[in-house]
Amino acid sequence: MIARGGPSVVQPALAGVVGTVTGFFGSVAVLLAGLTAAGASAAQAASGLAALCVVIGLLSIAASFRLRIPVCLAWSTPGAALLVAARPGSFGTAVGAFLLAAALGIATGAVPRIARSIDRIPAALTGGLLAGVLLPFCLAPVREAVVTPATVLPLVVAWLVLSRFVPRAAGPVVILAALVITVLQGSAGRVLPPTPVLVAPALDPVGILALGIPLYLVTMAGQQLPGLAVLRANDYVPPTRFALVASGLGSAVAAPFGGVQLNLAAITGAIMIGPDAGEDRSRRWISGIASGCTYLVLASIAGVVAGLVGERPPALVEAAAGLALIGAFVGAISSALDRPDTRVPAAVTFLVVGSGIAVAGVGSAFWGLLAGGLALVLLPRRRTA
């Protein structure tokens, strides 16, 4: 926890820096794994990471200053994980899906009726989708503990200890440790400059729709709605339509450079928006400014981070990312199975998405939503557990 009682400017600024660094290193391995699974080269992944940091930084600064509330943005970690499950045919297809999801996000904020319809999507489907997307990551530490126990098991122990005493630091610390070990083992990639690389969207309507719609849904359910809830829980009136339109526009700007979706920060948002940002709520908007400035600084090392991970994230880094995502997986599966009458559709969605199948070039995320939706419509609702 950040110590309370400090100067009204220093404390929210420190919360913004801590929350941003925690979020960056806690999810950057997932982002890079998703981009490379989607077909990005190391240079394209570095470009995507840098573009996201710049756009998130500028939007966080502008929105927090304009609204005088802590508007803290991040990239869509569930969306990045979805790319691993979906594995589109080319990175151009993925970029097209990024643009489609961005357009859907803008439409959601611009048209109130669409925004209200999001609340009607059953948690059984969105929770099952997110849990299935995260499953391959969460299985990685189990697999790698058998293959390379000498390096993975110490990370597991460190994660357990940190989760017990300093839970917010557990994910970032194990990922940083995995990166350091990877470098020392000599299995890291080369350092790359964060040079912008434009990627044209592919003319693949089926692939774009099959990835773009699940990407939009998993970002909305897994990040945007929880991000709005964090603001509401801290007695701020969420600027819902503004946040959705702004993050959609930011996503559209970052997409041609390889960036996945933007959204409100949820888990780390609690650090930057809540009491850790100071007792004076009227000064917490400074946390959003500090977060944006930190992202602009992190953009300068995007090439270093992406280069170390390389064309394919090393197995140790994937295992560390899986450990960091266990909490998110637990939340998703709990949400999916919360209601007894929709547990079977939730399980169908989860199993199909988690299988990683691809039919007719369309990934498992689409088929999981389709199968779960059919199960929801066709199966009788059971009111008993």
C-alpha positions as CSV (number, residue, x, y, z in Angstrom):
1,M,0.0,0.0,0.0
2,I,1.1,3.5,-0.7
3,A,1.6,5.5,2.5
4,R,-1.1,8.0,3.3
5,G,-0.8,11.4,4.7
6,G,1.7,12.8,2.1
7,P,1.4,16.0,0.1
8,S,-1.8,16.1,-2.0
9,V,0.2,16.2,-5.2
10,V,2.9,13.6,-4.4
11,Q,0.5,10.9,-3.3
12,P,-1.8,10.7,-6.3
13,A,1.2,11.1,-8.6
14,L,3.0,8.2,-6.9
15,A,-0.2,6.1,-7.1
16,G,-0.3,6.8,-10.9
17,V,3.3,5.8,-11.4
18,V,3.0,2.6,-9.2
19,G,-0.3,1.6,-10.8
20,T,1.0,2.1,-14.4
21,V,4.3,0.2,-13.8
22,T,2.4,-2.6,-12.1
23,G,0.0,-2.9,-15.0
24,F,2.7,-2.6,-17.7
25,F,5.0,-5.3,-16.4
26,G,2.1,-7.4,-15.1
27,S,0.6,-7.8,-18.6
28,V,3.2,-6.9,-21.2
29,A,4.2,-10.6,-21.7
30,V,0.5,-11.4,-22.5
31,L,0.3,-8.5,-24.9
32,L,3.5,-9.6,-26.8
33,A,2.4,-13.2,-26.8
34,G,-0.9,-12.2,-28.3
35,L,0.6,-10.0,-31.0
36,T,3.2,-12.7,-32.0
37,A,0.5,-15.4,-32.1
38,A,-1.5,-13.1,-34.4
39,G,1.5,-13.1,-36.8
40,A,3.4,-9.9,-35.8
41,S,7.1,-9.9,-36.2
42,A,9.2,-8.6,-33.3
43,A,9.5,-5.2,-35.0
44,Q,5.7,-5.0,-35.4
45,A,5.2,-6.1,-31.8
46,A,7.5,-3.4,-30.7
47,S,5.6,-0.9,-32.8
48,G,2.3,-2.0,-31.3
49,L,3.6,-1.8,-27.8
50,A,5.1,1.7,-28.3
51,A,1.9,2.9,-30.1
52,L,-0.3,1.7,-27.3
53,C,1.9,3.4,-24.6
54,V,1.9,6.7,-26.5
55,V,-1.9,6.8,-27.2
56,I,-2.8,5.6,-23.7
57,G,-0.4,8.2,-22.2
58,L,-1.8,11.1,-24.2
59,L,-5.4,10.1,-23.7
60,S,-5.0,9.6,-19.9
61,I,-3.4,13.0,-19.6
62,A,-5.9,14.9,-21.7
63,A,-9.0,13.2,-20.2
64,S,-7.9,13.5,-16.6
65,F,-7.0,17.2,-17.1
66,R,-10.3,17.9,-18.9
67,L,-12.7,16.1,-16.6
68,R,-10.7,16.5,-13.3
69,I,-11.2,12.9,-12.4
70,P,-8.6,10.1,-12.6
71,V,-9.2,8.6,-16.1
72,C,-6.7,5.8,-16.3
73,L,-6.4,3.7,-19.5
74,A,-4.7,0.5,-20.4
75,W,-4.5,-2.0,-23.2
76,S,-6.9,-4.9,-23.3
77,T,-5.1,-7.8,-21.6
78,P,-8.1,-10.2,-22.3
79,G,-8.1,-9.0,-25.9
80,A,-4.4,-9.8,-26.2
81,A,-5.0,-13.2,-24.7
82,L,-7.8,-13.8,-27.2
83,L,-5.3,-13.5,-30.0
84,V,-3.5,-16.5,-28.7
85,A,-6.7,-18.5,-28.7
86,A,-7.9,-17.2,-32.1
87,R,-4.6,-17.2,-34.0
88,P,-5.8,-15.2,-37.1
89,G,-4.5,-16.1,-40.5
90,S,-2.3,-13.0,-40.8
91,F,-1.4,-9.9,-38.8
92,G,-3.3,-7.9,-41.4
93,T,-6.4,-9.8,-40.4
94,A,-5.7,-9.0,-36.8
95,V,-5.3,-5.3,-37.5
96,G,-8.6,-5.3,-39.4
97,A,-10.2,-6.9,-36.3
98,F,-8.6,-4.2,-34.1
99,L,-10.2,-1.6,-36.3
100,L,-13.6,-3.3,-36.3
101,A,-13.6,-3.7,-32.5
102,A,-12.6,0.0,-32.2
103,A,-15.5,1.0,-34.4
104,L,-17.9,-1.1,-32.3
105,G,-16.5,0.6,-29.1
106,I,-17.1,4.0,-30.6
107,A,-20.7,3.1,-31.6
108,T,-21.4,1.7,-28.1
109,G,-20.5,5.1,-26.6
110,A,-22.1,7.2,-29.3
111,V,-25.5,5.3,-29.3
112,P,-27.1,4.9,-25.9
113,R,-29.2,2.0,-27.0
114,I,-26.2,0.0,-27.9
115,A,-24.5,0.9,-24.5
116,R,-27.6,-0.4,-22.7
117,S,-27.6,-3.6,-24.7
118,I,-24.1,-4.5,-23.4
119,D,-25.6,-4.9,-19.9
120,R,-28.0,-7.5,-21.3
121,I,-25.2,-9.9,-22.5
122,P,-25.4,-12.9,-20.2
123,A,-22.4,-13.1,-17.8
124,A,-22.4,-16.9,-18.6
125,L,-21.2,-16.1,-22.2
126,T,-18.8,-13.3,-21.5
127,G,-17.4,-15.0,-18.4
128,G,-17.0,-18.3,-20.3
129,L,-15.4,-16.5,-23.2
130,L,-12.8,-14.7,-21.0
131,A,-12.1,-17.9,-18.9
132,G,-11.5,-19.9,-22.1
133,V,-9.3,-17.2,-23.5
134,L,-7.1,-17.2,-20.4
135,L,-7.0,-21.0,-20.0
136,P,-4.0,-21.6,-22.3
137,F,-1.9,-19.0,-20.3
138,C,-2.9,-20.4,-17.0
139,L,-1.9,-23.9,-18.1
140,A,1.6,-22.7,-19.2
141,P,3.1,-22.8,-15.7
142,V,1.8,-26.3,-15.2
143,R,3.4,-27.6,-18.4
144,E,6.6,-25.7,-18.0
145,A,7.0,-26.9,-14.3
146,V,7.4,-30.4,-15.7
147,V,9.7,-29.5,-18.5
148,T,12.0,-27.0,-16.6
149,P,11.3,-27.4,-12.9
150,A,14.5,-25.8,-11.8
151,T,13.5,-22.4,-13.2
152,V,9.7,-22.5,-13.1
153,L,9.1,-23.9,-9.6
154,P,11.1,-21.0,-7.9
155,L,8.8,-18.6,-9.8
156,V,5.8,-20.4,-8.5
157,V,7.1,-20.2,-5.0
158,A,7.8,-16.5,-5.3
159,W,4.3,-15.9,-6.8
160,L,2.7,-17.8,-3.9
161,V,4.7,-15.9,-1.2
162,L,4.0,-12.5,-2.9
163,S,0.4,-13.3,-3.4
164,R,0.1,-14.0,0.3
165,F,1.8,-10.8,1.5
166,V,2.0,-8.3,-1.4
167,P,-0.6,-9.5,-3.9
168,R,-0.4,-6.5,-6.2
169,A,3.3,-7.1,-6.7
170,A,3.1,-10.8,-7.4
171,G,2.4,-10.7,-11.2
172,P,4.8,-7.9,-12.2
173,V,7.6,-9.3,-10.0
174,V,7.4,-12.9,-11.4
175,I,7.3,-11.5,-15.0
176,L,10.3,-9.3,-14.4
177,A,12.1,-12.2,-12.8
178,A,11.3,-14.4,-15.8
179,L,12.6,-11.7,-18.2
180,V,15.9,-11.4,-16.2
181,I,16.4,-15.2,-16.1
182,T,15.7,-15.4,-19.9
183,V,18.3,-12.7,-20.6
184,L,20.8,-14.5,-18.3
185,Q,20.2,-17.8,-20.1
186,G,20.9,-16.1,-23.4
187,S,17.5,-17.1,-24.9
188,A,16.2,-13.5,-25.2
189,G,15.8,-11.8,-28.6
190,R,17.6,-8.7,-29.7
191,V,16.9,-5.1,-28.6
192,L,14.8,-3.3,-31.1
193,P,14.1,0.4,-31.6
194,P,10.4,1.4,-31.0
195,T,10.1,2.4,-34.7
196,P,6.5,2.8,-36.0
197,V,5.5,0.0,-38.4
198,L,2.3,0.5,-40.4
199,V,0.3,-2.6,-41.1
200,A,-2.5,-2.5,-43.6
201,P,-5.7,-4.5,-42.7
202,A,-6.2,-7.6,-44.8
203,L,-9.2,-8.0,-47.1
204,D,-10.5,-10.9,-45.0
205,P,-14.1,-10.1,-44.0
206,V,-14.8,-13.5,-42.4
207,G,-11.6,-13.5,-40.4
208,I,-12.0,-9.9,-39.3
209,L,-15.6,-10.5,-38.1
210,A,-14.7,-13.7,-36.4
211,L,-12.0,-12.0,-34.4
212,G,-13.3,-8.5,-34.1
213,I,-16.6,-9.2,-32.5
214,P,-15.2,-11.5,-29.7
215,L,-12.4,-8.9,-29.2
216,Y,-15.0,-6.2,-28.7
217,L,-17.0,-8.3,-26.3
218,V,-14.1,-9.6,-24.2
219,T,-12.7,-6.1,-23.9
220,M,-16.1,-4.6,-23.0
221,A,-16.9,-7.3,-20.4
222,G,-13.5,-8.0,-19.1
223,Q,-12.1,-4.4,-18.9
224,Q,-14.5,-1.6,-19.8
225,L,-17.3,-2.5,-17.5
226,P,-15.1,-3.3,-14.5
227,G,-13.2,0.0,-15.2
228,L,-16.4,1.9,-15.0
229,A,-17.3,0.0,-11.8
230,V,-14.0,1.1,-10.2
231,L,-14.9,4.7,-10.8
232,R,-18.4,4.2,-9.5
233,A,-17.1,2.4,-6.4
234,N,-14.9,5.4,-5.6
235,D,-17.9,7.8,-5.8
236,Y,-17.1,9.3,-9.2
237,V,-19.8,9.6,-11.9
238,P,-18.3,7.5,-14.7
239,P,-18.0,9.4,-18.0
240,T,-19.3,6.3,-19.7
241,R,-20.0,7.5,-23.2
242,F,-16.9,9.7,-23.2
243,A,-14.7,6.9,-22.0
244,L,-16.1,4.4,-24.6
245,V,-15.8,6.9,-27.5
246,A,-12.3,8.1,-26.5
247,S,-10.9,4.6,-26.0
248,G,-12.4,3.5,-29.3
249,L,-10.8,6.4,-31.1
250,G,-7.5,5.7,-29.4
251,S,-7.8,2.1,-30.4
252,A,-8.4,3.1,-34.0
253,V,-5.3,5.3,-34.0
254,A,-3.1,2.5,-32.5
255,A,-4.4,-0.3,-34.6
256,P,-2.6,0.4,-37.9
257,F,0.7,0.4,-35.9
258,G,-0.1,-3.0,-34.4
259,G,-1.9,-2.0,-31.2
260,V,-4.7,-4.0,-29.7
261,Q,-7.8,-2.4,-27.9
262,L,-7.6,0.4,-25.3
263,N,-9.9,0.4,-22.3
264,L,-10.3,1.8,-18.8
265,A,-7.9,0.3,-16.3
266,A,-9.7,-2.1,-14.0
267,I,-7.4,-3.9,-11.6
268,T,-4.6,-1.4,-11.5
269,G,-7.3,1.3,-11.8
270,A,-8.1,0.6,-8.2
271,I,-4.6,1.7,-7.2
272,M,-4.8,4.9,-9.2
273,I,-8.4,5.8,-8.4
274,G,-9.0,4.6,-4.9
275,P,-7.7,5.7,-1.4
276,D,-4.1,4.9,-2.4
277,A,-4.3,8.0,-4.5
278,G,-4.9,10.2,-1.5
279,E,-7.8,11.0,0.9
280,D,-8.6,14.2,-1.1
281,R,-10.7,12.8,-4.0
282,S,-10.7,16.2,-5.7
283,R,-6.9,15.8,-6.3
284,R,-6.9,12.2,-7.5
285,W,-7.1,13.3,-11.1
286,I,-3.4,14.0,-10.8
287,S,-3.0,10.2,-10.7
288,G,-4.3,10.0,-14.2
289,I,-1.8,12.7,-15.4
290,A,1.0,10.8,-13.7
291,S,-0.1,7.5,-15.3
292,G,-0.1,9.1,-18.7
293,C,3.3,10.5,-18.3
294,T,4.6,7.2,-17.1
295,Y,3.2,5.5,-20.2
296,L,5.0,8.0,-22.4
297,V,8.3,7.2,-20.6
298,L,7.6,3.4,-21.0
299,A,7.1,3.9,-24.8
300,S,10.8,4.7,-25.0
301,I,11.7,1.1,-23.8
302,A,9.0,-0.7,-25.9
303,G,11.7,-1.9,-28.3
304,V,13.9,-3.2,-25.5
305,V,11.0,-5.1,-23.9
306,A,9.6,-6.5,-27.2
307,G,13.1,-7.4,-28.3
308,L,13.9,-9.3,-25.2
309,V,10.8,-11.4,-25.5
310,G,11.6,-12.0,-29.2
311,E,9.6,-13.4,-32.1
312,R,8.0,-16.0,-29.7
313,P,7.8,-15.3,-26.0
314,P,10.2,-17.7,-24.1
315,A,8.4,-20.5,-22.3
316,L,9.5,-19.1,-18.9
317,V,7.9,-15.7,-19.7
318,E,4.7,-17.5,-20.8
319,A,4.7,-19.4,-17.5
320,A,5.1,-16.2,-15.5
321,A,2.3,-14.6,-17.5
322,G,0.1,-17.5,-16.7
323,L,0.8,-17.1,-13.0
324,A,-0.1,-13.4,-13.2
325,L,-3.4,-14.2,-14.9
326,I,-4.7,-16.8,-12.4
327,G,-6.6,-14.1,-10.5
328,A,-8.3,-12.9,-13.7
329,F,-9.1,-16.5,-14.6
330,V,-10.7,-17.1,-11.2
331,G,-12.8,-14.0,-11.6
332,A,-14.0,-15.0,-15.1
333,I,-14.9,-18.5,-14.2
334,S,-16.7,-17.4,-11.1
335,S,-18.7,-14.9,-13.1
336,A,-19.5,-17.5,-15.7
337,L,-20.8,-20.1,-13.2
338,D,-22.5,-17.7,-10.8
339,R,-26.0,-18.5,-11.9
340,P,-27.1,-22.2,-11.7
341,D,-29.6,-21.8,-14.6
342,T,-26.9,-20.7,-17.1
343,R,-24.0,-22.9,-16.0
344,V,-24.2,-25.4,-18.9
345,P,-24.1,-22.6,-21.6
346,A,-21.2,-21.1,-19.6
347,A,-19.3,-24.4,-19.6
348,V,-20.0,-25.0,-23.3
349,T,-18.6,-21.5,-24.1
350,F,-15.6,-22.1,-21.9
351,L,-14.7,-25.5,-23.2
352,V,-15.1,-24.6,-26.9
353,V,-13.0,-21.4,-26.5
354,G,-10.4,-23.2,-24.4
355,S,-10.0,-26.0,-26.9
356,G,-8.3,-23.6,-29.3
357,I,-10.0,-25.2,-32.4
358,A,-10.2,-23.4,-35.7
359,V,-12.9,-24.3,-38.3
360,A,-12.9,-22.8,-41.8
361,G,-10.1,-20.5,-40.7
362,V,-12.3,-19.1,-37.8
363,G,-10.9,-19.4,-34.3
364,S,-12.3,-20.9,-31.2
365,A,-13.5,-17.6,-29.7
366,F,-16.2,-17.2,-32.3
367,W,-17.3,-20.8,-32.2
368,G,-17.4,-20.7,-28.4
369,L,-19.7,-17.8,-28.4
370,L,-21.9,-19.4,-31.0
371,A,-22.1,-22.7,-29.2
372,G,-22.7,-21.1,-25.8
373,G,-25.4,-18.9,-27.3
374,L,-27.2,-21.9,-28.9
375,A,-27.0,-23.8,-25.6
376,L,-28.4,-20.7,-23.8
377,V,-31.4,-20.6,-26.2
378,L,-32.0,-24.4,-26.7
379,L,-31.4,-25.9,-23.3
380,P,-33.9,-25.6,-20.5
381,R,-33.0,-23.3,-17.6
382,R,-32.3,-25.2,-14.5
383,R,-32.9,-23.4,-11.3
384,T,-31.0,-25.9,-9.1
385,A,-27.3,-26.1,-8.7
